Amino acid sequence: MKQTDISIALFTLAGIATAPGFMDPLREELSQQLESRGYRVETDSLYPFGDWSQRVTRQLAAIFRDLTDIQERIWASIGARAAKERIFEAAEAGRTVLLIGHSGGGVSAVQVAGQLQKAGYSPPLVVQIGSPKCPIPPELRERVLFLSAVGTGGRRDPVTRLGRWGGWVRRLGFLQIWRRRAYPPGEIADIPLIGSHPDYFRTHSPYVDEAGCTNMEQTLRPLLAWLERKLPQ
């Protein structure tokens, strides 16, 4: 194992009405994988909209508001505000920030990434897992990976059908045109899963395919391949 001087701050950001510890298995496994590659890793779990002990209607209203104004032109993001303190501390300390967001947590991850960049820090790496689509700022595009489950019969995670990557693009001086995929993530990958939206991080039966591969392994495969290309060496 080659030891590096690079310290990674790994944060998982959960979606709405999430059970405490829901993303911990992914966070722990990914941390071990990165450490085996020689990185120093510190981790934390964040709940931008609260966990399942808070009112779901309030959480739904918060994610809807954040999606409606993803660029924060009118109001500050609720999810980003709740998650940013620890993330900004890691950036201030000079660590490479890695944000892994599931569902609505992926939207908050993009918004925190934009806030970090506007504050003058190096843009973090962002992985959206089963998240609603949201326009990715062009300056962050190559730092964002979008993963979506495709289950039996080609059924796609319904949450990933929500939202949009579309937007207005300036052409020919002041003329603007609408493009359906104006602001997509830099890389998009489908994951063959057993189950759907809540099942990306399952490690036990019945979430094991005929080849013996768990849902967690299916999720980690494209994620780790992407990180190997994006993380500093």
Secondary structure, 3 states (H helix, E strand, C coil): CCCCCCEEEEEEECCCCECCCCCHHHHHHHHHHHHHCCCEEEEEEECCCCECCCCHHHHHHHHHHHHHCCCCCCCCCHHHHHHHHHHHHHHHCCCEEEEEEECHHHHHHHHHHHHHHHCCCCCCEEEEECCCECCCCCCCHHHEEEEEEECHHHCECHHHHCECCCEEEEECCCEEEEECCCCCCCEEEEEECCCCHHHCCCCCCCCECCCCCEHHHHHHHHHHHHHHHHCCC
